[in-house]
Protein backbone atom coordinates (compact mmCIF):
# COMPACT_ATOMS: atom_id res chain seq x y z
CA UNK A 1 0.00 0.00 0.00
CA UNK A 2 1.00 3.64 -0.35
CA UNK A 3 1.76 3.94 3.37
CA UNK A 4 4.28 1.11 3.15
CA UNK A 5 6.00 2.79 0.20
CA UNK A 6 6.20 6.09 2.12
CA UNK A 7 7.66 4.30 5.16
CA UNK A 8 10.25 2.55 2.97
CA UNK A 9 11.26 5.85 1.39
CA UNK A 10 11.68 7.41 4.84
CA UNK A 11 13.74 4.45 6.05
CA UNK A 12 15.94 4.44 2.94
CA UNK A 13 16.72 8.15 3.36
CA UNK A 14 16.92 8.56 -0.42
CA UNK A 15 19.69 5.97 -0.72
CA UNK A 16 17.49 3.46 -2.55
CA UNK A 17 14.90 3.41 -5.26
CA UNK A 18 11.57 2.23 -3.84
CA UNK A 19 8.86 0.98 -6.18
CA UNK A 20 5.43 -0.58 -5.69
CA UNK A 21 4.93 -3.73 -7.78
CA UNK A 22 3.22 -7.11 -7.50
CA UNK A 23 5.90 -9.25 -5.85
CA UNK A 24 4.64 -12.37 -7.62
CA UNK A 25 4.98 -10.78 -11.09
CA UNK A 26 7.95 -8.41 -11.20
CA UNK A 27 8.49 -6.48 -14.45
CA UNK A 28 12.20 -7.34 -14.42
CA UNK A 29 14.46 -9.53 -16.53
CA UNK A 30 15.74 -12.84 -15.23
CA UNK A 31 18.86 -12.51 -13.06
CA UNK A 32 18.84 -8.70 -13.23
CA UNK A 33 18.74 -7.76 -9.51
CA UNK A 34 21.57 -7.67 -6.96
CA UNK A 35 19.60 -7.36 -3.69
CA UNK A 36 16.00 -7.78 -2.56
CA UNK A 37 14.63 -6.67 0.81
CA UNK A 38 11.11 -7.84 1.53
CA UNK A 39 8.70 -7.65 4.46
CA UNK A 40 5.67 -9.60 3.20
CA UNK A 41 2.44 -9.94 5.17
CA UNK A 42 2.42 -12.68 7.77
CA UNK A 43 -1.09 -12.49 9.13
CA UNK A 44 -0.43 -11.28 12.67
CA UNK A 45 -0.76 -7.52 12.63
CA UNK A 46 -4.07 -7.75 10.80
CA UNK A 47 -6.42 -10.70 10.54
CA UNK A 48 -4.87 -13.95 9.33
CA UNK A 49 -4.29 -13.98 5.60
CA UNK A 50 -5.66 -16.98 3.73
CA UNK A 51 -3.29 -18.51 1.24
CA UNK A 52 -0.13 -17.26 2.92
CA UNK A 53 1.67 -20.41 1.76
CA UNK A 54 0.76 -19.66 -1.87
CA UNK A 55 1.82 -16.02 -1.47
CA UNK A 56 5.21 -17.00 -0.03
CA UNK A 57 5.74 -19.70 -2.68
CA UNK A 58 4.90 -17.37 -5.59
CA UNK A 59 6.92 -14.42 -4.32
CA UNK A 60 10.02 -16.40 -3.37
CA UNK A 61 10.00 -18.14 -6.78
CA UNK A 62 9.81 -14.72 -8.43
CA UNK A 63 12.63 -13.41 -6.23
CA UNK A 64 14.77 -16.38 -7.26
CA UNK A 65 13.99 -15.67 -10.91
CA UNK A 66 15.09 -12.02 -10.85
CA UNK A 67 18.10 -12.33 -8.52
CA UNK A 68 21.52 -12.72 -10.08
CA UNK A 69 23.60 -15.72 -9.02
CA UNK A 70 25.10 -14.83 -5.62
CA UNK A 71 22.44 -12.10 -5.24
CA UNK A 72 21.20 -11.50 -1.70
CA UNK A 73 17.69 -11.53 -0.35
CA UNK A 74 16.63 -10.36 3.10
CA UNK A 75 13.12 -11.46 4.01
CA UNK A 76 11.21 -10.85 7.24
CA UNK A 77 8.53 -13.29 8.32
CA UNK A 78 6.49 -14.15 11.35
CA UNK A 79 6.06 -17.65 9.90
CA UNK A 80 9.59 -19.10 9.53
CA UNK A 81 8.43 -22.74 9.29
CA UNK A 82 6.06 -21.81 6.46
CA UNK A 83 8.84 -19.99 4.62
CA UNK A 84 11.13 -23.03 4.90
CA UNK A 85 8.41 -25.30 3.47
CA UNK A 86 7.97 -23.21 0.32
CA UNK A 87 11.48 -21.79 -0.19
CA UNK A 88 12.77 -22.58 -3.70
CA UNK A 89 15.93 -24.71 -3.87
CA UNK A 90 17.67 -21.79 -5.61
CA UNK A 91 18.01 -20.08 -2.21
CA UNK A 92 20.55 -20.93 0.46
CA UNK A 93 19.91 -19.48 3.91
CA UNK A 94 23.05 -17.77 5.22
CA UNK A 95 21.65 -16.63 8.53
CA UNK A 96 18.43 -15.98 10.36
CA UNK A 97 17.81 -13.66 13.26
CA UNK A 98 14.80 -13.49 15.53
CA UNK A 99 13.67 -10.02 16.58
CA UNK A 100 10.68 -7.93 17.53
CA UNK A 101 9.16 -5.64 14.94
CA UNK A 102 6.58 -3.29 16.42
CA UNK A 103 6.15 -5.78 19.24
CA UNK A 104 5.67 -8.78 16.93
CA UNK A 105 8.18 -11.65 16.83
CA UNK A 106 9.67 -12.02 13.35
CA UNK A 107 12.61 -13.78 11.80
CA UNK A 108 14.91 -12.07 9.32
CA UNK A 109 16.34 -14.48 6.77
CA UNK A 110 19.45 -13.54 4.83
CA UNK A 111 19.68 -15.72 1.75
CA UNK A 112 21.87 -16.03 -1.31
CA UNK A 113 20.79 -17.09 -4.78
CA UNK A 114 22.71 -20.16 -5.95
LOMITI-624166 format. One record per residue (C-alpha): residue in one letter; z, y, x. Coordinates in steps of 0.1 Angstrom, whole numbers, padded with zeros to 4 digits, always signed. Layout:
<recs>
AZYX
...
</recs>
This chain:
<recs>
X+0000+0000+0000
X-0004+0036+0010
X+0034+0039+0018
X+0032+0011+0043
X+0002+0028+0060
X+0021+0061+0062
X+0052+0043+0077
X+0030+0026+0103
X+0014+0059+0113
X+0048+0074+0117
X+0061+0045+0137
X+0029+0044+0159
X+0034+0081+0167
X-0004+0086+0169
X-0007+0060+0197
X-0025+0035+0175
X-0053+0034+0149
X-0038+0022+0116
X-0062+0010+0089
X-0057-0006+0054
X-0078-0037+0049
X-0075-0071+0032
X-0058-0092+0059
X-0076-0124+0046
X-0111-0108+0050
X-0112-0084+0079
X-0145-0065+0085
X-0144-0073+0122
X-0165-0095+0145
X-0152-0128+0157
X-0131-0125+0189
X-0132-0087+0188
X-0095-0078+0187
X-0070-0077+0216
X-0037-0074+0196
X-0026-0078+0160
X+0008-0067+0146
X+0015-0078+0111
X+0045-0076+0087
X+0032-0096+0057
X+0052-0099+0024
X+0078-0127+0024
X+0091-0125-0011
X+0127-0113-0004
X+0126-0075-0008
X+0108-0078-0041
X+0105-0107-0064
X+0093-0139-0049
X+0056-0140-0043
X+0037-0170-0057
X+0012-0185-0033
X+0029-0173-0001
X+0018-0204+0017
X-0019-0197+0008
X-0015-0160+0018
X+0000-0170+0052
X-0027-0197+0057
X-0056-0174+0049
X-0043-0144+0069
X-0034-0164+0100
X-0068-0181+0100
X-0084-0147+0098
X-0062-0134+0126
X-0073-0164+0148
X-0109-0157+0140
X-0108-0120+0151
X-0085-0123+0181
X-0101-0127+0215
X-0090-0157+0236
X-0056-0148+0251
X-0052-0121+0224
X-0017-0115+0212
X-0003-0115+0177
X+0031-0104+0166
X+0040-0115+0131
X+0072-0109+0112
X+0083-0133+0085
X+0113-0142+0065
X+0099-0176+0061
X+0095-0191+0096
X+0093-0227+0084
X+0065-0218+0061
X+0046-0200+0088
X+0049-0230+0111
X+0035-0253+0084
X+0003-0232+0080
X-0002-0218+0115
X-0037-0226+0128
X-0039-0247+0159
X-0056-0218+0177
X-0022-0201+0180
X+0005-0209+0205
X+0039-0195+0199
X+0052-0178+0230
X+0085-0166+0216
X+0104-0160+0184
X+0133-0137+0178
X+0155-0135+0148
X+0166-0100+0137
X+0175-0079+0107
X+0149-0056+0092
X+0164-0033+0066
X+0192-0058+0062
X+0169-0088+0057
X+0168-0116+0082
X+0134-0120+0097
X+0118-0138+0126
X+0093-0121+0149
X+0068-0145+0163
X+0048-0135+0195
X+0018-0157+0197
X-0013-0160+0219
X-0048-0171+0208
X-0060-0202+0227
</recs>
